[in-house]
Amino acid sequence: MRITCLGAGPAGLYFALLMKKRDPSHQVTVIERNQADSTFGWGVVFSDQTLGALQQADAETAQQILDAFNHWDDIAVHFEGRRIVSGGHGFCGIGRMRLLQILQDRCRALGVELRFGTEAPDDEAIDADLIIACDGLNSRVRQKYAHVYKPDIDLRANRFVWLGTHKRFDAFTFDFQRTPHGWFQAHAYRFDEDTSTFIVETPEDTWRAAGLEAMDKDEAIAFCERMFEGVLGGAKLMSNAAHLRGSAQWIRFPRVVCRTWVHHGGPRGETPVVLMGDAAHTAHFSIGSGTKLALEDAIALDRDIAAHPGDLPGALQQYEATRSIEVLKIQNAARNSTEWFENVSRYATLPPEQFAYSLLTRSQRISHENLRLRDRAYVEDFERWIGERAGLPASAQPAKRAPVPPMFTPFQARSVTLKNRILVSPMAQYSAEDGIPGDHHLVHLGARAMGGAALVMAEMTCPSPEARITPWCPGLWNDAQRDAWARIVRFVHAQGDTRIGMQLGHSGAKGSTRAMWDGIDLPLPADGPHANWPLVSASPQQYLDGISQWSRAMTRAEMDQVRDQFVAATRRAAEAGFDWLELHCAHGYLLSSFISPLTNRRDDAYGGSLQNRLRYPLEVFAAVRAAWPQHLPMSVRISAHDWVDGGITPDDAVEIARAFKAAGADLIDCSAGQVSKAEQPTFGRMWQTPFADRIRNEAGIATIAVGGITEADHANSIIAAGRADLCAIARPHLANPAWALMEAAKLGYTDMPWPKQYLAGKSQLERNLERERAQAAAAAGLSPLEQANQALGV
């Protein structure tokens, strides 16, 4: 083939040499506008697993790169006068210029034609069978064919400057400095014998407040030298961006995502023009993946072309399909990392130990157990610190025994001590008769009360018949229902130290529907045994367009009536012996319909601003809190994101949480969505945890994380990082009532208490799991770092 690469960065050079190596008859040309010795970066970072991929692709360049690398295992976090170190991370640094020289030399040796100092012609004038557009972040090709590639460019909030220094850092170093203007942070790593990269980053408003916008280059560098003199130790900072003047050296990172990567152009409109490297995608420097992604793009396309001999369209289809998914995984991790660094002030109230752990796990790719594989001593020391903070006596964590996992440390809310951080989410069962919970509820909640969770939450229970979602939802509007609940509470309490909570809610416009398995959200059938009942909400609405019953706006008299019904139900919950009460203000139900602007279009004192829309939910909460025993805790479930333009946003959620905190709430249960069928949520592992994280660390109230938390590793990471205080586990508890016991056994945590009737099963399960772990480790024959990388799928 005749191949032309537009751009001589890592992507273009590496793809060129791989293709020429695979078939010397290929005519491969690389065109670069800059000179061969021009580069605007300092060092680049690879992880150990990236080196393995390079070794397989081209051993000769891999060995030269390896010989030039500076390797280190540690990450050092400097924060509030402390230096906290975690090892086992396996990083390599190399000068960007040295990397390019190695790739250039290999290209020349293989016969690739390199044209430096040459402006790339228009792709339509290039007579080639394949054109690789690897012309960087500001790709002209991508801009020209934006209607095909459909790039989404998100300019991130922080300003950063890329500097160098002759300070030789012995670890990948993060240094955080609090100034009168706000927080600055440095990312530093050594890439050759006497030079390190030194990136300084800060939010835009802090950058402006510090006066950096008006400083020339030398003034700004001197400012950074003074600010980071502690880690620099007198070393000077250097810039190699001579083409930039003054504040122009401070840039904002553009996150690039392209919907498609292939366009057909060339002289006859038939030549594929393929994006590669930064032209196709970017990943924030805080996870060091830009060059890694570029090289892996080159490896992938070379491999796919080889796998589709004579079928270039098939190869390109495979390349785009597989690489776009792999890149998206990295970009999702990079987004999490970027947002963490954009919000350092959110986490700066954490103790240094927890701040450092939060930083290490910020991308959610490195989890608690993955971190343990890298540095067991660091994790166990941190776990002991978590246990001490939770109130565990020293005798509970002797030095010769493994510490208590974070998810199994206790939590205190008013007078209630939860034995661990796991609760069973309230999950609708649609199995009550006339609002009375029966044997199903006893078995459902009772089994899970014996399964290791600290708190079992009853499903949303209604203060009136009209407040139900379905005719089969439980209630607390009469004493018979109270007594039936009391029977269940007595059973749960008889299991020892497990607590049980009641969630009260009113369905609003989402009521009078069928049971989930008969058609979720559909109105009751006209010919069924139960008649539909009138619905009320903040404003008239129809949840399912053209299908649901229309609700009508509540009158002030009805608001008083419903408030009083909540109070009466609260008193019955207390009489039944519940330990915990949650008010349901989420998912489009009645109180949620007041909060969201999507469902509240009132023009009175209860509509308009967020303050007004919160007025009635806060009124109900205040009345319920007054009726609920003061020594018992209350939580509030909210939808922290409506996932619809014009709806509740995470910014709003922080203000909502602050309002309920001021009213006396002890925790915020952070759910999202289900307010509008137009929602477009982003699902994934722990997908709603960022809402709990933000509310906890900005509003200053304890939170419950929920959604996509399916294993102990998730829960331990969340609790340890201070992203939430409790984890609500829903569907995994439907599949396994003893989820918490099973996860403890998987971790090898043998001090987890079991019901005495089941102790024989405990010992057998633990032995079997220990045997499986030993066999898997022996079969793999991997080092701890290799196991950690394998767990990441790399």
Stockholm file with secondary structure:
# STOCKHOLM 1.0

chainA/1-794         MRITCLGAGPAGLYFALLMKKRDPSHQVTVIERNQADSTFGWGVVFSDQTLGALQQADAETAQQILDAFNHWDDIAVHFEGRRIVSGGHGFCGIGRMRLLQILQDRCRALGVELRFGTEAPDDEAIDADLIIACDGLNSRVRQKYAHVYKPDIDLRANRFVWLGTHKRFDAFTFDFQRTPHGWFQAHAYRFDEDTSTFIVETPEDTWRAAGLEAMDKDEAIAFCERMFEGVLGGAKLMSNAAHLRGSAQWIRFPRVVCRTWVHHGGPRGETPVVLMGDAAHTAHFSIGSGTKLALEDAIALDRDIAAHPGDLPGALQQYEATRSIEVLKIQNAARNSTEWFENVSRYATLPPEQFAYSLLTRSQRISHENLRLRDRAYVEDFERWIGERAGLPASAQPAKRAPVPPMFTPFQARSVTLKNRILVSPMAQYSAEDGIPGDHHLVHLGARAMGGAALVMAEMTCPSPEARITPWCPGLWNDAQRDAWARIVRFVHAQGDTRIGMQLGHSGAKGSTRAMWDGIDLPLPADGPHANWPLVSASPQQYLDGISQWSRAMTRAEMDQVRDQFVAATRRAAEAGFDWLELHCAHGYLLSSFISPLTNRRDDAYGGSLQNRLRYPLEVFAAVRAAWPQHLPMSVRISAHDWVDGGITPDDAVEIARAFKAAGADLIDCSAGQVSKAEQPTFGRMWQTPFADRIRNEAGIATIAVGGITEADHANSIIAAGRADLCAIARPHLANPAWALMEAAKLGYTDMPWPKQYLAGKSQLERNLERERAQAAAAAGLSPLEQANQALGV
#=GR chainA/1-794 SS CEEEEECCSHHHHHHHHHHHHHCTTSEEEEEESSCTTCCSCCEEEEEHHHHHHHHHHCHHHHHHHHHHCEEECCEEEEETTEEEEECCCCEEEEEHHHHHHHHHHHHHHHTCEEEESCCCCCGGGCCCSEEEECCCTTCHHHHHTHHHHCEEEEEEEEEEEEEEESCCCSSEEEEEEEETTEEEEEEEEECSSSCEEEEEEEEHHHHHHTTGGGCCHHHHHHHHHHHTHHHHTTCCEECCCTTCCGGGGSEEEEEEEESCCEEEETTTTCEEEEECGGGTBCCCGGGTCHHHHHHHHHHHHHHHHHHSTTCHHHHHHHHHHHHHHHHHHHHHHHHHHHHHHHTHHHHTTSCHHHHHHHHHTTTSSSCHHHHHHHCHHHHHHHHHHHHHHTTCCGGGSCTTSCCCCGGGSCEEETTEEESSSEEECCCCCCCCBTTBCCHHHHHHHHHHHTTTCSEEEEEEEBSSGGGCSSTTSCBCSSHHHHHHHHHHHHHHHHTSSCEEEEEECCCGGGCSBCCGGGTTTCBCCTTSSSCCCCCEESSCCCSSTTTSCCCEECCHHHHHHHHHHHHHHHHHHHHHTCSEEEEEECTTSHHHHHHCTTTCCCCSTTSSSHHHHTHHHHHHHHHHHHHSCTTSCEEEEEESCCCSTTSCCHHHHHHHHHHHHHHTCSEEEEECCCSCTTCCCCCSTTTTHHHHHHIIIIICCEEEEESSCCSHHHHHHHHHTTSCSEEEECHHHHHCTTHHHHHHHHHTCTTCCCCGGGHHHHHHHHHHHHHHHHHHHHHHCCCHHHHHHHHTTC
#=GC SS_cons         CEEEEECCSHHHHHHHHHHHHHCTTSEEEEEESSCTTCCSCCEEEEEHHHHHHHHHHCHHHHHHHHHHCEEECCEEEEETTEEEEECCCCEEEEEHHHHHHHHHHHHHHHTCEEEESCCCCCGGGCCCSEEEECCCTTCHHHHHTHHHHCEEEEEEEEEEEEEEESCCCSSEEEEEEEETTEEEEEEEEECSSSCEEEEEEEEHHHHHHTTGGGCCHHHHHHHHHHHTHHHHTTCCEECCCTTCCGGGGSEEEEEEEESCCEEEETTTTCEEEEECGGGTBCCCGGGTCHHHHHHHHHHHHHHHHHHSTTCHHHHHHHHHHHHHHHHHHHHHHHHHHHHHHHTHHHHTTSCHHHHHHHHHTTTSSSCHHHHHHHCHHHHHHHHHHHHHHTTCCGGGSCTTSCCCCGGGSCEEETTEEESSSEEECCCCCCCCBTTBCCHHHHHHHHHHHTTTCSEEEEEEEBSSGGGCSSTTSCBCSSHHHHHHHHHHHHHHHHTSSCEEEEEECCCGGGCSBCCGGGTTTCBCCTTSSSCCCCCEESSCCCSSTTTSCCCEECCHHHHHHHHHHHHHHHHHHHHHTCSEEEEEECTTSHHHHHHCTTTCCCCSTTSSSHHHHTHHHHHHHHHHHHHSCTTSCEEEEEESCCCSTTSCCHHHHHHHHHHHHHHTCSEEEEECCCSCTTCCCCCSTTTTHHHHHHIIIIICCEEEEESSCCSHHHHHHHHHTTSCSEEEECHHHHHCTTHHHHHHHHHTCTTCCCCGGGHHHHHHHHHHHHHHHHHHHHHHCCCHHHHHHHHTTC
//
